[in-house]
Amino acid sequence: MFFLSCRKIMITILLFLLSFGFSNGANVRSSEGRIGQWQLLLNNTGVVGMHMALTYKNTVIMFDQTGAGKSSYQLRRRFNGSRCTTSNHDLMDSTCYAHSVEYDISTNKVRPLRLDTDPWCSSGSFLSNGTLLQTGGYERGAKRIRLYRPCGNHQCDWIQSKKSLSDERWYASSQILPEHDRVVVVGGRRVFTYEFVPKTSPGEKSFELPFLHHTNDRNAGGNNLYPFLHLSSDGNLFVFANRDSILLNLRRNKVIKTFPRIPGQGSRNYPSSGSSVLLPLDHRDNFTKAEVMVCGGSSTGALKAAGGGRFLQGLRSCGRMVISGNKHKWDMDYMPQPRLLHDMLILPNGKILIINGAKQGCAGYDNARNASLEPYLYSPKKKLGKRFTVLKSTKIARMYHSSATLLPDGRVLVAGGNPHGRYTFNNVAYPTELRLQAFVPYYMERRYHNLRPSNLTIEYGHGGESHAIGYGNEFRVRFWLGKGPSNEVGFSAYAPPFTTHSFAMNQRMLKLRCKSLGRSGDGWVVAVLEAPPSPHVAPSGYYLLTVVNGAIPSVSLWVQFAHALA
């Protein structure tokens, strides 16, 4: 085995493969046919997947509102300890049913979980140890904090914290911060503040944010709920609501920048419900360039029109803007069709998947029509006008209260959809949806198997035991690369999001620096990588590490980045 600079990786791997009789471009087909496939995983998850989050134990937490009626999982006891019987009252009582499930990816099974208070339209962020910090909800749940610590023995469940939020948080967003295990929660219905969890002092309350007043459409349901939050590479918080955006310095509790308004009419946030993503941060500029993308939403007047049975066409436009530096301008592009109620997820190869949603109307009960059945793939590096690809259509509508999340093997899990206040299956345009699907991107097709890195392992040292990798530290990975040619091998780290209401909170991808790479004649490759430089770039926690051969990713492994232990 010998080692070389990762900058030379394209040439050296190609020469290595050419020596075995392969030429550049062999077995690589054109983009035609790269539309992916759909899998039906379960006919019934038991509860609507309104909220969804992938844990580092390779399970997915899904949950609904507790007031939606009876689910498929009846409890033996209510949360107050009283028994649930077979009486008509108890059979119809929502508190006698589970409204959350844990989905095990490896076994394709779900198990019910208990929720004490209603997390309807809430928010969530992962802490450094992999615990899901879940905030807000409805009525008794609006100020509650819930915790879910994943486990490997299927015995873990929701724990309700004894501490509470300062303000009610219904339709709020949350973001993990560079400070160790500190989360900011922003907005909510009729709430124009933000607050931190945990508080730094006993008397700390919430902080007023006039920006939320300025962006509030009082006669249109707000249009600034579930604001889009992105942690910039300098540690400041980007906040987008309605059509406007700011950069907020949370250490000084001060707005330090007001960005240009995104062009065009209509609105982007709930109930207009477009979506947003922070494009991947790259080591090649030392992770300094931070660029956001906002896509879709509803036309002006969509909520009022839907109330009268008219469903206005949604927005086609997408805007990209660099939020770092001093020059800020929205660069506009257009999706193939109008879209709202959709999710935007970063795939392991850095492309953006736009999935779920509708073409007309807005969010809310029975407020949308014309389901968006075809996902779109957005390629950020292609020329303007060439960035969108239409993918394989599904037969299952995923409207209001649907969600999606990326899985470690590269598939995308899709669940939920319920534009009704109760579980409703008959005589409606879009029934409650309990089926669980996976969208399988093209890179998982058999014809790309010889291009896909496999058998990825992370070499931690210290006897091989897994532990957190300190910021800026080097670590080694080992993988096998088959006979397919490659234009480039890269390495990404992905923070999985908490997804609900068309926004993947805390989603983040980093393209890591490779300092050296060694290969042997039998196809094994060893790379020395450098961890992200700081928690501003990568807040402490678990990330999915992926090797990407050209545009073909490996199965991902979990890695934890954190401050080095003394």
Disulfide bonds with the S-S distance in Angstrom:
Cys6-Cys514 1.56
Cys84-Cys96 2.16
Cys151-Cys156 2.17
Cys295-Cys318 2.05
